[in-house]
């Protein structure tokens, strides 16, 4: 298991900004069902189909098996990534590099996260079952089509009626700001964080096709020797530990 998990978020308007502030203040993140996620095939990459009269008609005409749909809807899914250096995640989930990323320790409330297994659609074979249980549904949410592999996703999957996943204050390890974040928004978020909390800024080195982090307040030197740049998650974790001991 990685030392850190990452949650990318938009703050492009007042609603999204307040949502992030509430996540930090209340120590809770929106915990959606599969029907609030962006992939309509969530939970469908399974190796079973229920054996009931008319199931072949449902399979051919319905977007999703109606019986399986009812069972799947009882689960909630928190999606995380094991890396904050994936350009596509910043572009898509952080609103084209104008949002933020919350970094969480993989310990505590996040230790139940499981790594996603990515499979080719050619491996999508089904056997008939007379019934299915909660564990079967839960495991189905840990398999995705290989086209999503770049996200390096981990998930917390729970059968729950709670719309929010609650975590401990100490689970939040750091905050990373995109380069397009407006100063006024950044100040509002920082004001909600403890003193000396680890804060980093994302920098884009387009010509070298890479991303790196610098501690907030660190200037980029023009001699090409910018000190203390962070280029991978292991370095970030070490830096956070050092920051916490200052």
N, C-alpha and C positions, 0 to 999 in steps of 0.2 A: 504494500500500500504506500502511495506517495505521502510525503510529510505534510503537503498542503493541497487544498482543493480551492477552485476558483469559480466565482459566480459573476458573470458579466451582466451589466445592467445599463439601461438607458436612463438619462436624466434630461431628455430633450425638451421637456415641458414641465410645468408646475406639478402636474399629477405624478409624473415619473420621479421628479426630484423629491417630492414629499414621500413617495413610496420608499425611496432609498433611505431617507432620514428616519422613517418609521422602522425600517429593518434594523438600523443601527440602534435606535432608541429602545425598541421593544424586544430586540434579540429574537426576531422571528421573520421567516421568509415565506412568501406565498407558496403553498403546497398544492399544486393543481392535480386534477385528475387527467387521464390521458386525453380527454376531449377538450382540454385547454392548451394542449401542446401543439407544436407546428407540424408534426408528422402524423397524418391520419392512419398510418399503418402501425402505430405503436401497439405492441402486445400481440400483433397478428403473425409475427415471424415464429410460429410455434409448430410443433410436430404432431398436433392432434386436431381432430374435428369431431364434434359431438355426433353420436349415432342416434338420430331421431327421425321420425317420419317427416319428410319434406326438407331435410337438411340440404339435399342437392339443389333444390330450387332456391333456397336462401343463399347458398354459396354462389350460384350463378347470377342472381338478380339483386342481392342486397350488398351494400358497401361493406357490411360486417354482420357476422352471425348474430341474430338478435338475442339469443340466450347468452352467448359469450360476452356480448356488449354489456349486458346487465351486470355480470360478474366483474368485468374489468372496471366498470365505473365506480366500484367501491374502493378502489385503490388510489393512492396519491403518490406522486413522483416528484422528487427533487433532483434536478439535473445539475451536475457539476463537471468541471474539467480538471484534469491533472496538470494542465499547463496554462500559463498566461502569455505564452509566446507564439500563439497560433493566430496569424493575421485574420483569418476568416471569422474567428469568434469576435474579435474587436469590431470588425466591419458589420457583422450581422446583429449580434446581441448587444453591442455597446453603441449602436446607432452611428455607424460609420466613423468610429474613432472619436466620438464626442461624449462618451459615457464613462463609466468607471468599472472597476473590478474589485469585488470583495474577496479577500483571501482568508480561508479558514484552516485551522489545524485539523488534521485528519483524526485527531483524538476526540475524546468527549462525545458529544452528541452526533458527531460526524463519522464515528468509527464503524457504524453499521453500513456505510456506503459500499456498494459492490461494483466491480468493473464491468463495463459493457462488453459483450462478445459480439464481434461483427462477422456476419456470414454473407456469402454470395446467395443471390436469389435462386441459383441452381440447387442450393441445399434445402430449399423450402419444400420439404416433403411432409405429407400428413398421414397419420394413422387414425382410424376411428376409435373413439372411446365412448363408453356408456355414460360416463360422468367425468367431472373434473373437480379439483379442490382449490383452495386459496393458494396453496404453495405452487401449483401449476401456473396459476395466473401471475403470481408474483415473479416467478422465474421467467415468464414470457416477456416481461418488461425489461429484462436484462440482455435481450438479444435484439440487434438492429442490423439492417442491411448495410453491407460494407461501404456503400457510398458515404456513410456518416462517420467513417473511421477517423477522419482527420480531427474530429472533435475530442478524441481521447476522453470519452465520457465515463463518469462514475455516477451511480444513482443510489438514492435512498428511497426505497419503495415500502410503503406501509398501507395496510388496510385501516383507514381512518376517516372520521367525519370532520376532523379539524382542518380548516382551510389554511392553517399556518403551521410551519415547522418551527418549533421553538428550540433555541439553543442557548448555551450559557454565554455570558458576556465575555468570558475568557477564551471562547472558541474563535473569536475574530482575531486574526493574526496581523493583518495589514490592509491598507487600501491603496489601490493604484488608479491614478487619474489619466485619462486620455489627453493628448495634446490640444484638442479642440475645446476642452471644458472651459467655460467662462469663469473668470476669477470670482464673480459674485456667487456662483453656484458652488465653487470649490470651497470658499470661505464658510458657507452655510453648513456644508458637510463636515469640514474640519472642526467646526465649533461643537459638534456633537461627539467628537472623539476625545479620549483621555489625553492628558498632557503627555508629550513625548511619544505619542503613538506612532508606529512605523507607517510612513506615508511615502509613496513612490510615484514618480512620473514616468509615463511611457514615452519613449522616443523612437522615431521611425528613421531607419537608415535605408532609404529606398534603393540607392545605388548598389548596396551590398545585400539587399533583400533580407534584412533582418530587423528585429526589434530588440531594444534593450531598455533597462530601467535605471533610473538614478534616484537617489534619495531626494525628497523634496527640499528645494533650496540649493541643490548642487548645480553649478553652472557648467555648460558644455564648453570646453576649451577648444580653441581654434587650431591648436597644434596637432590635433589628431590623437592626443594622449589623455583623453578625458578619464580622470581617475574614478575608481570604484563603480564602474558600470557593471550591471548585472545582466547576464546573458542567458541564464537558465534557472530552473526552479531550485536546484540544489544550492546555487549561490544565493538565491533569494532567501531560502530558509536559514542559511548560515548568517546572513546579514540581519534578519529579523531577530535571531537569537542574540547576536551581539548588541543590537539596539535595546533589547529588553534588559540587558545587564548593565547598561550605561548608568 
